[in-house]
Amino acid sequence: MLPIPATFIEGKKAYYGEIREDFEKLGFVINGNWEYRKAFFDHILHQHEGETIYLRLPVYALHGKLDRDDAFLEFGEPLLMKHLVHTGVDPEDDNFSILNAIGLAQFQKPLDPDDKIEQEDKWRHIGASAVDSLEPLFR
């Protein structure tokens, strides 16, 4: 993971119910690995073939639980993350299915869930711009 330092969002606080819909409209969604006290809002910055670069915004529930609109959240330092997944047919896959072959396997494990991000400065800039798009929601 690659941190994006010095963005406005680190340390910001908000109620989950007040930001959820606006975040979703901008493409920021809570990922599937959330817990009641912490989670990540993920946003796809780039997706091509088997490579996906995500902007990840950590949030911590200061009061309440993350599955409730009244959860009071604090944002941590944004991160960039790159996933690599296999595309096409893997003849050695014991779990081969037509869904895997056409890229619709919903729960395919990444080949590398945290691959190295090339051109770090470029992606930090793109990620920081995406974070900045959220600033009007905190006024």
N, C-alpha and C positions, 0 to 999 in steps of 0.2 A: 504494500500500500504506500501511496505517495501523499504526504500531507500537503495541504494548501494553507500556509500560514497567513495570519494577518487579514482575515476577512471579517466583515461586520457581524457575521452571524454567531461567532463563537461567544458564548456567554449570554446570548439573547434568550429570553423566556417568553413562553406563550402557552395558552390552553390548546390542547390537541383539537378540540371541537371547533375552535375559532380559525385554525389554519388548515385543517385537513382538506377541505374541498378546494381551496385555492392552491395548495401544494399539488394536489392531484391534477388540476387543470394545467399546471406548468410541468407535469411529468414527473413529479417527486412522489414516490409511493413507499410505504413501509414495506421493507422486505420480509420474506417469510420466516426469518430467524429471530423474530422479536421476542422479548421477554416482557414481563409486566413492568419492569423498572428501567429497561433500556432497549433501544432499537436503532435502526438506521432508516432514514429516508434515502432511497436510491433513485438516481436519475441517469438514464442512458445518454452519454455524450456522443458515442460513436459505436456503430455496429456494422461489421462487414465480415461476411462468411462466418468463420468460427470465432472471431475476435470481438469482444465487447468491452468498452471502457465506460465505467460507471463513476459518477460523482456520488459519494456516500456522505450523508450528514448524520453524525451520531446525535441521538437525543436521549436524555435521561429524565425519568419521571421523578420530580421533586416531591409531588403530592399526587396521590391517586395511582391508578393503573392504566397502562397504555391502551387498553381496549375500551376506554371510557372517554367521552368528550370532555369531562371535567379534569382529566389528567393535566397537571401543570408541568410543562417540559422546560428543560434547559438544553441548548445546543452546544455541542462540542466542536472541535476543530475538524473542518471538512477534509475528506480524503479522496484520492483517486484510486481506482482498482481496475485491473484488467483481467478478464476471464478469457480463457481459450477453451473451446469445445471442439470435439471431433465433428467434422461434417462429412457426409457420404457414408459408405458402407464399410464397416470394420469386419473383415472375414473371420477374425479371431474372437469376436464378441459372442460370449455364450448366451447373451440375452438378446440376440438379433431379432428385430421385428421390422415390419414395414414402416412403422412410425419412426424408428431410428433412421431408416434408410432415406426417408423423405424429410427428415429434420423436424418432425413433430413430437418427438419423445419429450414429454413434459419435464421429466425428472432426470435428464441426462447429467451425469457428473462432469464438471469441467476437467479437461486434461490438466489445466493449471488454473486454480482459482485465484491466484495472485501473481500473474506473470509480470515480468519487467515492462515498465512503460518507457518506450523510446520517446525522444524529444520532450523531456520532462518540462522544460520551460513553456513550450507550446501548450501542453495539456494543462499545466497549472493555470495559465492565462485563460484558457477556455473554461476550466472548472470555476475559476474565480468569477468570470463573467456570468456563469449560470447561477452562482450563489448571489451575485449582485442583483439578479432579476427578482429575487425574493425580498429585497429590502423594502419596497413599498408596502408589503404585507405587515411590516412591523412598525408602521408609523401610527 
